[in-house]
Amino acid sequence: MEDPTQSRRSQPNRGGFLSRPGPDLGHREIIELPCRPEIADV
């Protein structure tokens, strides 16, 4: 159960969305990051 927690901390500079609570949300945010150039620029 600690695996998903480390995964979120592994890529915090991805966009900061991983910091949000909920592993399910993190996966969705990662997919939207590359989809939106604005977030990727950040």
C-alpha positions in Angstrom: 0.0 0.0 0.0 3.0 2.3 0.3 3.9 1.7 -3.3 1.4 4.3 -4.7 2.5 6.8 -2.1 6.1 6.6 -3.2 5.0 6.8 -6.8 3.4 10.2 -6.2 6.5 11.5 -4.4 8.7 10.1 -7.2 7.5 12.7 -9.7 6.4 15.8 -7.8 7.9 18.1 -10.3 5.6 16.6 -13.0 3.1 19.4 -12.3 2.4 19.3 -8.5 -0.9 17.5 -9.1 0.5 14.3 -7.7 0.6 16.1 -4.3 -3.2 15.8 -4.2 -4.7 13.0 -2.1 -5.9 9.9 -4.0 -3.8 7.6 -6.2 -6.6 7.4 -8.8 -6.5 11.2 -9.3 -2.7 11.2 -9.7 -2.9 8.7 -12.6 -5.5 10.9 -14.4 -3.5 14.0 -13.9 -0.4 12.5 -15.3 -2.3 11.6 -18.5 -3.6 15.2 -18.7 -0.2 16.7 -18.2 1.2 15.8 -21.6 -2.2 16.5 -23.1 -2.0 20.2 -22.1 1.1 22.1 -23.2 0.4 24.8 -20.7 0.9 22.5 -17.7 4.0 20.9 -19.3 5.5 24.4 -19.7 5.2 24.8 -15.9 
